[in-house]
Amino acid sequence: MKTHSLEELTNNYIGEKGTPNREFFENELRLDLLGQTIKHARQERNLTQAELGELVGVKKAQISKIENSMTDARFTTVLKVFDALGATVSFNVKLKKRKVAY
């Protein structure tokens, strides 16, 4: 029986890196991981969604949507969530084959 790597399966069923389908898939995956990270951090701090929402200034439903990747939450809201959880956020930004003018 032949085995396949995750990369091979992803290329075959989603698309090669750089294709629109693959870009969409990877962006959705990142959002899902972000939501799972928020949920895990909230649970570690023994906070309910309602309590976290109160700290951030949003309703419980908004926290639920963020955790379940069901919304395009505002960037400022996500930063407030991490701040309320006592988390440090860092970014790694890579520009694709472009020169940046300063």
C-alpha positions as CSV (number, residue, x, y, z in Angstrom):
1,M,0.0,0.0,0.0
2,K,1.4,3.4,-1.0
3,T,1.5,6.2,1.5
4,H,1.2,9.9,0.7
5,S,2.5,12.9,2.6
6,L,0.1,15.6,3.8
7,E,1.7,18.0,1.3
8,E,1.0,15.6,-1.6
9,L,-2.7,15.1,-0.5
10,T,-3.1,18.9,0.0
11,N,-1.6,19.5,-3.5
12,N,-3.9,16.9,-5.1
13,Y,-7.1,17.8,-3.4
14,I,-6.8,21.5,-2.5
15,G,-4.3,22.8,-5.1
16,E,-0.6,23.7,-5.4
17,K,0.8,26.5,-3.3
18,G,0.1,29.8,-4.8
19,T,-3.2,28.8,-6.4
20,P,-6.4,30.6,-5.3
21,N,-7.9,27.4,-3.8
22,R,-4.8,26.7,-1.8
23,E,-4.5,30.4,-0.6
24,F,-8.1,30.3,0.5
25,F,-7.6,27.0,2.3
26,E,-4.5,28.2,4.1
27,N,-6.1,31.4,5.2
28,E,-9.1,29.5,6.6
29,L,-6.7,27.2,8.4
30,R,-4.9,30.1,10.0
31,L,-8.2,31.6,11.2
32,D,-9.2,28.3,12.6
33,L,-5.9,28.0,14.5
34,L,-6.3,31.5,15.8
35,G,-9.8,30.7,17.1
36,Q,-8.5,27.5,18.8
37,T,-5.7,29.4,20.4
38,I,-8.1,31.9,21.8
39,K,-10.4,29.2,23.1
40,H,-7.5,27.3,24.7
41,A,-6.1,30.4,26.4
42,R,-9.6,31.4,27.7
43,Q,-10.2,27.9,29.1
44,E,-6.7,27.9,30.8
45,R,-7.7,31.1,32.5
46,N,-11.0,29.6,33.6
47,L,-13.0,32.3,31.8
48,T,-16.4,31.8,30.1
49,Q,-17.0,33.3,26.7
50,A,-19.3,35.8,28.5
51,E,-16.6,36.8,31.0
52,L,-14.0,37.2,28.2
53,G,-16.5,39.2,26.2
54,E,-17.1,41.5,29.1
55,L,-13.4,42.1,29.5
56,V,-13.1,42.9,25.8
57,G,-16.3,44.9,25.5
58,V,-18.2,42.5,23.1
59,K,-21.0,40.0,23.6
60,K,-20.5,36.3,24.3
61,A,-21.7,35.5,20.8
62,Q,-18.8,37.5,19.3
63,I,-16.3,35.5,21.3
64,S,-18.0,32.3,20.2
65,K,-17.8,33.3,16.6
66,I,-14.1,34.2,16.9
67,E,-13.3,30.9,18.6
68,N,-15.2,28.9,15.9
69,S,-13.9,31.0,12.9
70,M,-17.4,32.0,12.0
71,T,-16.7,35.7,11.6
72,D,-14.2,38.2,10.1
73,A,-13.6,39.8,13.5
74,R,-12.1,43.2,13.5
75,F,-8.3,43.2,14.0
76,T,-8.6,45.5,17.0
77,T,-11.1,43.1,18.6
78,V,-8.8,40.2,18.2
79,L,-5.9,42.2,19.7
80,K,-8.2,43.2,22.6
81,V,-9.0,39.5,23.2
82,F,-5.4,38.6,23.4
83,D,-4.7,41.5,25.7
84,A,-7.5,40.4,28.0
85,L,-6.0,36.9,28.0
86,G,-2.6,38.3,29.0
87,A,-1.1,37.1,25.8
88,T,1.7,38.7,23.8
89,V,1.1,39.0,20.0
90,S,3.8,39.1,17.4
91,F,3.6,39.2,13.7
92,N,5.7,37.8,10.9
93,V,5.0,39.5,7.6
94,K,6.5,38.4,4.4
95,L,6.0,40.2,1.1
96,K,5.8,38.0,-1.9
97,K,8.5,38.9,-4.4
98,R,7.9,42.6,-4.1
99,K,10.3,45.4,-3.4
100,V,9.1,47.8,-0.8
101,A,9.8,51.5,-1.2
102,Y,10.7,53.3,2.0
